[in-house]
Amino acid sequence: MSDLHAGPLSQASPEDEHHAGPLAPAAKPSPARYKKSWREKRWERRRRRRFVEEVLGWVLVPVILIACYWAAKASLNAMGTNFTSLVEGIKLAMSGKI
């Protein structure tokens, strides 16, 4: 005679849970996690880096352009002129009336 049960399995009652031992029905083994290969990890790092570079580009390029404009405006102001008079002087020089 064997210890195998031939009939349908039944749910464990709450009274039986404290007798279940270390392998209680609630302690199901977790499925094996998928370990990514080095190529997949490298691809994810590259994708994150490209995303961060895009965000930095969209933020830093306008900041750099505005800073260059302010620097040019401040340097022209320090020399005692402005963009308008500089453009008028260039137009006058290009027209050949000097």
Residue pairs with C-beta under 8 A, 6 or more apart in sequence:
12 20
12 25
17 24
17 25
17 26
36 44
72 83
73 82
73 83
76 82
76 83
76 86
92 98
